[in-house]
Amino acid sequence: MSVESTPDESALPAWLRPLPRVFRHRNYRLFYAGQGIALIGAWIQTVALSWLVYRLTHSVFLLGAVTFATQAPIFFIAPFGGAIADRYDRRTVFMVTRALCMVQSIVLTAMTYSNSIGIGTILVLALILGLITAVETPVRQSFTVDMVGREDLRQAIAFNAMLFNFARTVGPAVGGLIVASLGEGLCFLLNTISYAAVLSSLFAMKTRSKITKSHTHPWHDLKEGFRYLIHHPHLRMVLFLSAMCSCFGTSYLALMPAFAQDILHEGADGLGYLISAFGIGAIVGAIVVSRLPERRLALMPTVTAVLLGASLVAFANTSTIWLALLLVLPTGFGYLGVAVSSNTQVQTLSDDAMLGRTMSFYAMGSLGTPPFGALLLGYVSDLIGVRGAFMLSGAICLIAAGISLMSLRRRGFLQPVVRENAQP
């Protein structure tokens, strides 16, 4: 895929000049607008679906099971999605996956309004969405460099994270209010409509495909990706820390309905406020990391992992909604600090020909491991309670940060990160 060149500042319209560099790319402006609407719709659906599951079953385990069904396929399928991203036109694949997600949302909406929805149907639809997302995620993430080039990549990653967490802030709060007043069905309908925005933005882009279809077997492409990672020890450690913090540092969100209702004694609106507070902290984290000098980038995942683990332990011991809202903010900051700094390093250190596959490994860790964590925490919470499960998650994040720090010291990586050019 060809990269749209950055227009000269003198040729820009007056309204564009004050904006950050990344928004000088027309394709990225289209993507950002459409994706923003779609993400808000997705978060409205997420909070509504979690509340629907808990209302129907009153089971913490099934809350974790639905999250597992939605995200677990990413762990197994994402490497194939990465190979697709390196073989085919990424915009076309992205459009196809978005259209399939819209169909899934239409079915969920129709069955909810017809009162024929049950936990079995929810699990099947969640699994279908997970399979589609598993292919889409590495394609979408590697598509960023096609839109903005490497020069503006770090800024684009930070703004993508801000957008995601702005949606995480607005969507759950809106979804909680809609569920409390009008029911879950309207939330699913709004999400269905939101898919039209991102599809329209993708159709409006002007791109020229330069992807050369590989004649090698897909299994060869996957093995080549693994060999590439073996020869990059810093990438391996970044992916490890990102995976651990994603698995245990965010999976507690899947159990948040139980924490909100059983410990804080709040309803759907309180749940929405908690998830929104996490999103506010995450937005601040993305802004801070995007402004860091390059020499600080290598250490940032470790530092923010410490913050994530410590604040999660403190959050687990709250009993009032106001204190919980205050303490969930740094968990969002810490997680996005890990995510943005890790994502930036993976994309900037990877060779162009391997970008789709390295991003698939990042997707496996950042999006594919949380369902395993949610399923495990759902089981553990039945044994030691929701508080104990949350404290265990925080402790694991702290241990992973310690392992990362020892690795950085051993390899002398507390200096500025430089691009690794080793070839498998």
C-alpha positions in Angstrom: 0.0 0.0 0.0 1.4 3.4 -0.9 1.7 6.0 1.8 0.1 9.3 1.3 2.7 12.0 1.3 2.5 14.7 3.9 1.4 18.0 2.2 3.7 21.0 2.4 2.5 23.3 5.2 2.2 26.2 2.8 -0.2 24.2 0.7 -2.5 23.3 3.6 -5.9 24.9 4.2 -5.7 27.4 7.1 -7.9 25.3 9.4 -5.4 22.3 9.1 -2.2 24.2 10.0 -2.8 24.4 13.8 -3.5 20.6 14.0 -0.9 18.0 14.8 1.2 16.7 11.8 -0.6 13.4 11.5 -3.9 15.1 10.6 -2.3 16.5 7.4 -2.8 13.1 5.9 -6.3 13.0 4.3 -6.6 9.2 4.7 -5.8 9.4 8.4 -8.4 12.2 8.9 -11.0 10.0 7.3 -10.0 7.0 9.3 -10.0 9.0 12.6 -13.5 10.3 12.1 -15.1 7.0 11.0 -13.2 4.9 13.6 -14.2 7.4 16.4 -17.9 6.9 15.8 -17.5 3.1 15.4 -15.5 2.8 18.7 -18.1 4.7 20.7 -20.7 2.4 19.3 -18.6 -0.7 20.2 -18.2 0.5 23.8 -21.9 1.2 24.1 -22.5 -2.4 23.0 -19.8 -3.8 25.3 -21.2 -2.4 28.5 -24.8 -3.3 27.5 -23.7 -6.9 26.7 -21.9 -7.4 30.0 -24.9 -6.1 31.9 -27.3 -8.3 29.8 -25.2 -11.4 30.6 -25.1 -10.6 34.3 -28.8 -9.8 34.4 -29.7 -13.1 32.7 -27.3 -15.3 34.6 -25.9 -13.5 37.7 -22.8 -15.5 37.0 -19.3 -14.0 37.3 -17.9 -17.0 35.5 -20.2 -16.4 32.5 -19.2 -12.8 32.4 -15.6 -14.0 31.9 -16.7 -16.7 29.5 -18.3 -14.1 27.1 -15.2 -12.0 27.2 -13.2 -15.2 26.5 -15.3 -16.0 23.5 -15.0 -12.5 22.1 -11.2 -12.1 22.5 -9.7 -15.6 22.7 -9.7 -16.2 18.9 -7.2 -13.3 18.6 -4.6 -15.4 20.4 -5.0 -18.3 17.9 -5.9 -16.5 14.7 -4.0 -13.2 14.8 -0.8 -14.7 13.3 -2.8 -15.7 10.2 -4.3 -12.2 10.1 -0.7 -10.8 10.2 0.2 -13.0 7.2 -2.8 -11.7 5.4 -1.8 -8.1 6.2 1.6 -8.7 4.6 0.1 -10.4 1.5 -3.1 -8.4 0.5 -4.4 -4.9 0.3 -5.0 -3.9 3.9 -7.8 -1.4 3.3 -9.8 -4.0 1.4 -9.4 -6.6 4.1 -10.3 -4.0 6.7 -13.6 -3.1 4.9 -14.6 -6.8 4.6 -14.1 -7.4 8.3 -16.0 -4.3 9.3 -18.9 -5.3 7.1 -19.0 -8.8 8.7 -19.0 -7.2 12.2 -22.0 -5.1 11.1 -23.9 -8.3 10.1 -23.1 -9.8 13.5 -24.4 -6.7 15.3 -27.6 -6.8 13.2 -28.3 -10.3 14.4 -27.6 -9.5 18.1 -29.9 -6.4 17.8 -32.8 -8.4 16.2 -32.6 -11.2 18.7 -32.5 -8.9 21.7 -35.6 -6.9 20.5 -37.4 -10.2 19.8 -36.7 -11.4 23.3 -35.2 -14.6 21.9 -31.7 -13.9 23.2 -30.1 -16.4 25.6 -26.6 -17.0 27.0 -26.0 -19.7 24.5 -26.7 -17.4 21.6 -24.7 -14.6 23.2 -21.7 -16.9 23.4 -22.0 -18.0 19.8 -22.3 -14.4 18.6 -19.4 -13.4 20.8 -17.2 -16.1 19.2 -18.1 -15.0 15.7 -17.1 -11.5 16.5 -13.9 -12.7 18.0 -13.0 -14.6 14.9 -13.6 -11.6 12.7 -11.6 -9.3 15.0 -8.7 -11.8 15.1 -8.2 -11.2 11.4 -8.9 -7.5 11.4 -6.7 -6.4 14.3 -3.2 -6.9 12.8 -4.5 -5.7 9.5 -5.9 -2.5 11.0 -2.8 -1.8 13.2 -0.3 -2.3 10.3 -2.6 -0.2 8.1 -1.6 2.9 10.2 1.8 3.1 8.6 0.2 2.9 5.2 -1.8 6.1 6.0 0.8 8.2 7.7 4.3 6.7 7.0 7.0 6.1 9.6 7.7 9.8 10.2 4.3 10.4 11.8 3.7 6.8 13.0 4.4 7.4 16.7 2.0 10.4 16.8 -0.7 8.3 15.0 -0.3 5.4 17.5 -0.8 7.9 20.4 -3.8 9.5 18.7 -5.3 6.1 18.0 -4.9 5.2 21.7 -6.5 8.5 22.7 -9.4 7.9 20.4 -9.9 4.4 21.7 -9.9 5.6 25.3 -12.1 8.6 24.5 -14.6 6.1 23.2 -14.0 4.0 26.3 -14.8 7.1 28.4 -17.9 8.2 26.5 -19.3 4.9 25.3 -19.8 3.0 28.6 -21.3 6.1 30.3 -23.8 6.5 27.5 -24.4 2.8 27.3 -25.0 2.6 31.1 -27.6 5.4 30.9 -29.3 3.8 27.9 -29.4 0.4 29.5 -30.8 1.8 32.7 -33.6 3.7 30.9 -34.3 2.0 27.6 -32.7 -1.4 27.7 -29.8 -3.2 26.0 -31.5 -3.5 22.5 -31.0 0.2 21.7 -27.3 0.0 22.5 -26.9 -2.9 20.1 -28.8 -0.9 17.4 -26.6 2.1 17.8 -23.5 0.0 17.4 -24.9 -1.5 14.2 -25.5 2.0 12.8 -22.0 3.1 13.9 -20.3 0.6 11.5 -21.5 2.7 8.6 -19.2 5.5 9.6 -16.0 3.6 9.4 -17.0 1.8 6.2 -17.8 5.2 4.6 -14.4 6.6 5.6 -12.6 3.6 4.2 -14.5 3.8 0.9 -13.6 7.5 0.6 -9.9 6.9 1.0 -7.6 7.3 -2.1 -5.0 4.6 -2.0 -2.9 2.6 -4.5 -2.1 -1.0 -3.6 1.5 -2.0 -3.9 1.2 -5.3 -2.0 2.9 -8.1 -3.9 1.2 -11.4 -3.3 3.5 -14.0 -1.9 3.9 -17.3 -3.6 5.1 -19.0 -0.4 2.9 -21.2 1.7 1.1 -19.4 4.6 2.8 -21.7 7.1 6.2 -20.6 5.7 5.2 -17.0 6.3 4.2 -17.8 9.9 7.5 -19.6 10.6 9.4 -16.7 9.1 7.6 -14.3 11.5 8.6 -16.5 14.5 12.2 -16.6 13.4 12.3 -12.9 13.0 11.1 -12.4 16.5 13.7 -14.9 17.9 16.4 -12.7 16.5 15.1 -9.5 18.2 15.4 -9.9 22.0 14.1 -6.4 22.9 11.0 -7.0 20.8 10.4 -10.3 22.7 10.6 -8.6 26.1 8.3 -5.7 25.0 5.8 -8.2 23.8 6.1 -10.3 27.0 5.4 -7.3 29.2 2.5 -6.1 27.1 1.0 -9.5 27.1 1.2 -9.9 30.9 -0.2 -6.4 31.6 -3.0 -7.0 29.1 -3.8 -10.4 30.4 -4.0 -9.5 34.1 -4.0 -5.7 34.1 -7.2 -5.2 32.1 -9.1 -8.5 32.4 -10.5 -7.3 35.7 -12.8 -5.0 33.6 -14.7 -8.1 32.5 -15.6 -8.6 36.2 -16.4 -5.0 36.8 -20.2 -5.6 36.8 -19.8 -7.9 39.8 -17.5 -5.4 41.6 -19.9 -2.5 40.9 -23.1 -4.4 42.0 -21.8 -6.6 44.8 -19.1 -4.5 46.5 -19.9 -0.9 45.5 -23.7 -1.5 45.4 -24.1 0.4 42.2 -26.2 -0.1 39.1 -25.5 0.0 35.4 -24.9 3.7 35.5 -22.2 3.2 38.2 -20.6 0.5 36.0 -20.5 2.9 33.1 -18.8 5.6 35.2 -16.1 3.2 36.4 -15.2 2.1 32.9 -15.3 5.7 31.7 -12.9 6.7 34.5 -10.5 4.0 33.3 -10.8 5.6 29.9 -10.0 9.1 31.2 -6.8 7.8 32.8 -5.9 6.0 29.6 -6.3 9.1 27.5 -3.9 11.0 29.9 -1.5 8.1 29.7 -1.5 8.2 25.9 -0.9 11.9 25.8 2.0 11.7 28.3 3.7 8.8 26.4 3.3 10.6 23.1 5.3 13.5 24.4 8.2 11.6 25.9 11.6 12.0 24.3 12.9 8.9 22.4 15.5 8.1 25.0 12.8 7.4 27.6 10.8 5.0 25.4 12.6 1.8 26.2 11.9 2.1 30.0 8.4 3.4 29.7 6.6 0.0 29.5 8.3 -1.1 32.7 7.6 2.1 34.6 3.9 2.2 33.7 3.5 -1.5 34.4 4.6 -0.8 38.0 1.9 2.0 38.2 -0.7 -0.4 36.8 0.0 -3.2 39.3 0.2 -0.9 42.4 -3.0 1.0 41.5 -4.9 -2.2 40.8 -4.0 -3.5 44.2 -5.2 -0.3 45.8 -8.4 -0.2 43.7 -9.3 -3.8 44.9 -9.5 -2.6 48.5 -12.1 0.3 47.9 -15.6 0.2 49.1 -17.1 3.5 47.9 -17.8 4.6 44.3 -16.0 7.9 44.7 -12.7 6.3 45.9 -13.1 3.6 43.3 -13.4 6.3 40.5 -10.3 8.0 41.9 -8.2 4.8 42.0 -9.3 3.4 38.6 -7.8 6.4 36.9 -4.1 5.4 37.4 -5.0 1.8 36.2 -6.1 3.3 32.9 -3.0 5.5 32.8 -0.7 2.6 33.5 -2.2 0.3 31.0 -2.2 2.8 28.2 1.4 3.7 29.1 2.4 0.1 28.5 0.2 -0.2 25.4 1.3 2.9 23.5 5.0 2.6 24.3 5.0 -1.1 23.4 3.0 -0.6 20.2 5.3 2.3 19.2 8.5 0.2 19.7 7.1 -2.8 17.9 6.1 -0.8 14.8 9.2 1.3 14.6 11.7 -1.5 15.2 10.1 -3.9 12.7 11.1 -4.2 9.1 8.4 -3.2 6.6 8.1 -6.7 5.1 7.5 -8.2 8.6 5.2 -5.5 10.0 1.9 -7.3 9.7 3.3 -10.4 11.4 5.0 -8.6 14.2 1.8 -6.7 14.8 0.0 -10.0 14.9 2.2 -11.1 17.8 1.5 -7.8 19.5 -2.2 -8.4 19.0 -1.9 -11.9 20.4 -0.5 -10.5 23.6 -2.5 -7.2 24.0 -5.9 -8.5 22.8 -5.6 -12.3 22.8 -4.5 -12.9 26.4 -7.1 -10.8 28.3 -9.9 -13.5 27.7 -7.7 -16.1 29.4 -7.1 -13.7 32.2 -10.9 -12.9 32.5 -11.7 -16.6 32.5 -9.0 -17.3 35.2 -10.1 -14.3 37.3 -13.7 -15.4 37.0 -12.7 -18.8 38.4 -10.4 -17.4 41.1 -13.1 -14.9 42.2 -15.4 -17.8 43.0 -12.6 -19.1 45.3 -11.2 -16.0 47.0 -13.7 -13.3 46.0 -13.5 -10.4 43.5 -11.3 -8.3 45.7 -8.7 -11.1 46.0 -8.8 -11.8 42.2 -8.1 -8.1 41.5 -5.2 -8.0 44.0 -3.7 -11.1 42.4 -3.9 -9.3 39.0 -2.0 -6.3 40.3 0.7 -8.5 41.9 1.3 -10.3 38.6 1.8 -7.0 36.8 4.4 -6.0 39.4 6.2 -9.3 39.0 6.3 -8.9 35.2 7.6 -5.4 35.5 10.4 -6.7 37.7 11.4 -9.3 35.1 11.4 -6.6 32.4 13.6 -4.3 34.4 16.1 -7.1 35.1 16.2 -7.9 31.3 16.7 -4.3 30.4 19.6 -4.0 32.9 21.2 -7.2 31.7 21.2 -6.2 28.1 22.1 -2.5 28.7 18.8 -1.3 27.2 18.3 1.6 29.6 19.8 3.7 26.9 17.8 5.0 23.9 16.3 2.3 21.7 17.8 2.0 18.2 16.3 0.1 15.4 17.4 -3.5 15.3 18.3 -4.7 11.8 19.1 -8.4 12.5 17.6 -10.7 10.0 16.4 -14.2 10.7 
